[in-house]
Amino acid sequence: MNACRSNSRGRIGKNKYIILNHCVIIPENLLREARTYKGIKVYNTQSTNLFHTYSDQLTRFVNILIRLAEVVQLKLEDIHVYYYDDSSKVAFNKDKALYFNFKSYLELHDDECKFGNICNAMSYWFIMVCHELAHNFALEHNATHEYYFTSYVMAYMSSIFNAIFNTINIISSIINFVN
């Protein structure tokens, strides 16, 4: 891990905020509601029909979000999916509603998920859910946000491990049944 360095000067900086842009709120005029799918509202920000063009991929992503909602005890109506071309805008929290970028999922995880390897995707989106939930208590990326973020991760860590393990077992059973 070469991302760390020594503090040879012995001083600690005075920065109180962590600057991240992956949870910047997308302007409402760019979000057009397509429809509710499996209890989750899916928004579109382009002319592509997500349900036609990305049917299988969208199903995989929504299924992951449904499992994560179960893990952290969220109602499905609190979770939203949007498609935004800038995949660095991974997720955001607007008025305690959580939004997750389908484009980010496509670029980061769908190639693995279509072959049943959901471990990386489940772990990543679990962290994103916890991060956005922390914004219910702190709008900025500061010590308060960090406290709630890590609290959510710790509170649901064993549940996410169980969910991943159970999902892998189900996929293995299906593969063994087919073979």
N, C-alpha and C positions, 0 to 999 in steps of 0.2 A: 504494500500500500504506500505508494509514493506521493499521495495527496497531502500528507502531513509534513510539518516542518518544526524545527526547534524554535523556541522563543529566546534566542540568544541575547536580545536586548533586555529581557526581563520585564517588559511592559505589556500590559493587556489593553487592547483597543477599547474605545468608548462607543463602538457601534451597538445600538440597541435593537436594530432591525436587521433581519435577513431579507435581502432583496431577491425575489423570485418573480418571474413573469408567467409561469405556467398556469397560474390560476387567476388570470385577468378575466374579468367578466366580458363576455361577448355582447356587443350592442344588441338590444332586443329586436331592432328592425332587421337584423340578419337571421334571427331565429323564426322560422316558419314551422308551425306544428304540422307534422305529417299525419301522425295518428298514434294511438296507444297500442303498444305491442306487448303482450304478456303482462300487462299491468304497468308498464313503463312508457312514459311519453317519449316519442322520438321526434326530434326537430331536424330540419334540414336547412342548410345555408347555401345551397346551390340548386341547380335545376335537376340534378340527378334524382331519380326515384330510388331511394335507398332500399326499399322493400323489393324492388324488381332487380336492381343491379347487384345488390349485396345481400341477398336473402339468407344464404347459409352463414355468411360472416356475421351478419347482424344477429342471427339466432344464437350463435356461439357467444357473442359479446353480451347480449341480454341475459343469457343463461348464467354467465359468470356474475353479472351484477345481481341477479336474483339470489344466487348462492351467498353473495357478500351481504345482501340485505338481510338474509336469514342470520348470518353470523353476527352482525352488529345490531340486529333487531330493529331494522328500519322498515317503514311501510314502503311498498313499491311506488306509491304516488309521490314519494319524496325524492325519487331518483329519476333523472332525465338523461337522455342520450341526444347528442347533437353531432352534426358533421360540419367541421370547419377545416378548410384547407391548410391552415397553419397548425400542424400537428403538435407544435411546441405549446399550444394552449390546451393542455391535457385535461384540465378540469377546473371548475369554479363553483362557488357557493353563492347563490343570490337569494337573499331573504330566507335562508335555511332550506332552500331547495338545492340539491346537488346535481351538477351537470357534468357529464363525462364525454370526452371527444372520441367519437367512433373512428375518426381518421387516425388518431394516435394508436388506438387498439389495432387497426389494420396494419399500420407500419411496424408496430412493436411485437405483436403477439399472434396474429391470426395464422401465420405460416406454421407455428408450432401447434396451436390449438386444433387446427383441422386434422392433425394426426393424433389427437388425444393427449398431447403434452400440455397440460393446463397449469402446471405448478408455477412457472414463471409468471404467467398472466394473473393467476389468482393472487399470488404474493404482491405483485406490483399494484394491481387495482385495489387490493386491501389497504395498502399504504395510502393510495390516493383517497379512498373513502375516509380513512381516519384523518388525513390531512384536511380534507374539506369539512368534515364534521367539526374539527377544531375551530374552524372559522365561525361556527355558531357562537363562540365565546370571545373570539378576538379577530377583528377584521384584518389587522396588520400581521405580518410575519415577525412576531416579537416573542419575548419570553413567555407571555401568557399563552400564545398560540402553541409554542413548543411544549408547554406543560400539558395542555389538553390533548395535543397530538400524541405525545408519548403515553399519556394516560389511556387513550383509546387503544393504541397498539398493545399495551400491556394487558388491558382488560380483556381483549378479544384474541390474544395470541393463541391460546390453546384451542379456541373455537375455530380459528382459521386453519390451524394444523389439522384438526379433525375433519374439517370440510374438504381440504385438499386430499387427505388420506382416503376419505370415503368416496370422493369423486374418482380418484385413481383406481380404487377397487371396483367401482361400477364399470369404468371403461375397460379394465382388464377382464372383467367377467363377460362383457359383450364381445371383446376380441376373442376370448377363449371359446365362447359359444359359437361364434361364426367359424372359427377354425375347427 
